[in-house]
Amino acid sequence: MPAAGKLPRNNNVPWRGNSCLQDGVVGGYYDAGDAIKFNFPASFAMTMLSWSVIEYRAKYEVAGELSHVKDIIKWGTDYLLNTFNNSADRIEFIVAQVGSGDTFGGSTTPNDHYCWMRPEDIDYDRPVTECHTCSDLAAEMAAALAAASIVFKDDKAYSHKLVRGATELYKFARYRRGRYSAVDSEASIFYNSTSYWDEFLWGAAWMYFATGNSSYLKLATIPSLANHAGAFRDSPEYGVLSWDNKLPGAQVLLSRLRLFRSPGYPYEDILRAFHNQTSIIMCSYLPVFTSFNRTKAFLATLYSDYLDAADTPGWYCGPNFFSTDVLRDFAKTQIDYILGKNPQKMSYIVGFGNHYPTHVHHRGASIPNNKVKYSCEGGWKWRDTSKPNPNTIVGAMVAGPDKHDGFHDVRTNYYYTEPTLAGNAGLVAALVALSGDKSTGIDKNTIFSALIPQMFPTQPPPPAP
């Protein structure tokens, strides 16, 4: 992950060092091949990583990566905690972004898109963008901290700090209504949020699992909120979990609750609807597509493991019954595509296989670590050279091909060659979910650790006389 700030001693990337120590908020992660820090996609990335650890802790342990991934999450959540007043009883604003990428209108003011510099050499001013009405951003940050609090539940002090911060953020999201990108011009260009209703649903689900407070479950199961989030209408993005669309993830999470805890009345009707919608989403993944999507691979594998853990052999798509193996097979085709089983015969993960992108749109990877400080415009020669990057950003997945499976390994074309924080978090989640065999499934109970055990579902009231 592209860490910013003062790097830890165990930094294992030799061409990276301390960077942007003069930022208004130090630390966190750079979003992609530049040095901007966007809280919206970064929060989603941390939520996804935490979700994968909660479900597949044992698989991370087998891979020897549990401590590493927890360090990655904590680096992100420590930063998020510093982007608002986490000790206050009422938040007045949160930081949405550090850095700037506005080059529209031919601006030549040095910033993170105009300049081509190693983050370690940045010497221009980097603005801090605050947000006072940002329900989507605040609810996603709440989800990130809430999910991480479950990952760190054995560190009671830190877990409590995360829950407290998440609680205040979610309150802020609810009483300061508005899309963060509606008032931030750069956000509307680079990470435009189309709605905050899906974040309300997603955030409420994670807050319920982190706290056990039933008021969050009541909120997450309000039919009108689900309707506003688009739960029961078709759209091109339906079923695609992304930094802008949390609805599929929320529905899978709440289907999990129904499968393993069945809280009954008054939640059953809407939970059943979410469960049905999740089944429809899984049906939409069939037949197997040739293009790739890492979050679909994660959700498909995860839902397959949920059904296996619930002793359910499969699910119906109309009159046809499909086994859980079909979902895993679908997920494998997605990952296989990324790893090279595609028309280009190219691995879209840098450093994997014999044929992968070598002109990655990434400033740090493209500029030699030769003790020479290249100026804002002086680094353009490294951006524009046809030579491969001198530094290999091992393990990073680039943006990938277009809808026709075309790909151009050109550094200046970020549509193909730029890796992103959120995209790679989704890939990590999918890879760990598919690792090993089916005998090592999900951790069924950890996500419920804050919930009060319920012996029997609450029964609905009797009919009126």
DAPENOR-V789839 format. One record per run of one state. SS is the DSSP state (H for helix, E for strand, L for the rest). FROM is the first residue (numbers start at 0). TO is the last residue. If there is no record, write none. Layout:
{{SS,FROM,TO} {SS,FROM,TO}}
This chain:
{{L,0,1} {E,2,2} {L,3,3} {E,4,4} {L,5,17} {E,18,18} {L,19,27} {E,28,28} {L,29,35} {E,36,37} {H,38,62} {L,63,64} {H,65,80} {L,81,92} {E,93,97} {L,98,102} {H,103,105} {L,106,117} {H,118,120} {L,121,126} {E,127,130} {L,131,133} {H,134,150} {L,151,154} {H,155,174} {L,175,178} {H,179,181} {L,182,183} {H,184,189} {L,190,195} {H,196,210} {L,211,212} {H,213,219} {L,220,221} {H,222,227} {L,228,245} {H,246,259} {L,260,262} {E,263,263} {L,264,266} {H,267,283} {L,284,292} {H,293,308} {L,309,312} {E,313,316} {L,317,318} {E,319,322} {H,323,338} {L,339,345} {E,346,346} {L,347,347} {E,348,348} {L,349,354} {E,355,355} {L,356,361} {H,362,365} {L,366,378} {H,379,383} {L,384,395} {E,396,396} {L,397,412} {H,413,416} {L,417,419} {H,420,433} {L,434,444} {H,445,447} {L,448,456} {E,457,457} {L,458,464}}
